[in-house]
């Protein structure tokens, strides 16, 4: 029991340390009402698509513990969320749901290949139409 309590105390301190400026990347058009949300390797291609379509991009750098305060700041004013994820199950979507966020559209890829700008641009445009 002592070790469990010790780990829980460490987790609390880690959560405070992680939820600081820089724990969530955001860019694109900061006043856009639609955001592309991603994590990890799709970020570069998502940034290109967000720039072309004048959308906001939000990408947490750390997932656990989740940077709730910084993520909330990045999502202010967003009305529609398009989640782009290299996953068959939408793992980030599940984490966001636990944190109280909803996504409107999921774009998942799980064949091991990266998203191409043209492909993702087309799929995001379908979500925003």
N, C-alpha and C positions, 0 to 999 in steps of 0.2 A: 504494500500500500504506500509506503514511503516513496518508492521510485515512481509510482503512478502520479502522486501529488507533485513530485519534482518535475516530471515531464509536463504536467498541466501548467505549472508556473512558467516553465520555459516557453510553452506554446502561447501563453498570454503575452509575454514580453515580445516574442517574435511577431505576433499579430500587430502590436503597436509599432514596432520597428518597420514592418513592411508597409503599413498604411500611411506612407509619406509621399510627398511629391516625387514623381518619377516612377512610381509603381504601376502607373497606367499610361500607356502611350496614346495620345490622341492628336488628330490632325485633320487634313482636308478642310472643308468649309465649317468653321466652328459654329455658325448659326443655322446650319442645315437641320431640318426636322427629321431627316432620315439618316440613320447611321449604319455603317457596315461594322460589324463586331467580329473580331477574329482573335486568334491566339497563336503564337508561334510562327512557323514557316510561311503561312499564307499572307503575312503582313505586307510584304513588299508588293505583291500583285494587288492586294486589296487597296493599298495606298494609290497605286496607279489608277485603278477603277474609280475610287472615290474622287480623285482629282478630275478625271474625265467627266464624271456625272455630277460634279459639284455636291458631293455628299460628305458627311463626317465619317471619320474612322476612329474607332475606339478599340484598344487592344491591351488587356491587362498583361503586365510583364510577369507577375507572380499570380498563381492560381490558389495556392494554399500556404498560409492563410490568405483568404480573399481580401483584397484591399478595398473594403466597402466604401469608406469615405472618399477616397480618390476616384473610384469608379462612379460613384454618385455624382461627383462634380463633372466628370467627363460626359455623363449622360444627361445633364440638365438641358431641358428643352427638346429632347429627342421624342418623337411621336411614333416612329416606325423603326424597328430593329431588324436588320438582315444579318443573320449569323452565318459566317463562312468558316467551315471547320474541316480539317483532315481527320475525319472520324466517321465510322458507320453508325454510331449510336448517338451522336450529339452530346458528348460528355460535358462540354462547356455549357451547353443548354441546360443540362441537369443541375450544374453548379449554380448557374444564374437563377434558376427557379428556386433553389434553396435559399438564395439571397434575396428573393422577392422580385426578381426581374422577369419579364416575359420577352420572348422573341416572336416576331411576326412571320418571318420566313427563315427556313433553314436551307443552306446550300452546303451539302456534304459531299466529300470526295474520299473514297477509301480504296482506290485501286493502286496506291503507292506512287502515283505520278503527281507532280505539282500542278496547280492550277495555271493555265495559260491566261494572259490578260484578255485576249479576245473571247475565250470561253466564259470567263467569269463576268466580263462586261455584258455579254448577252444574257447570262442567267440573272444578274442583278437588275438589268433593264426590265426583264419579265416581272420581277418582284415589285418594281416601282411603277409599272404601267397601270 
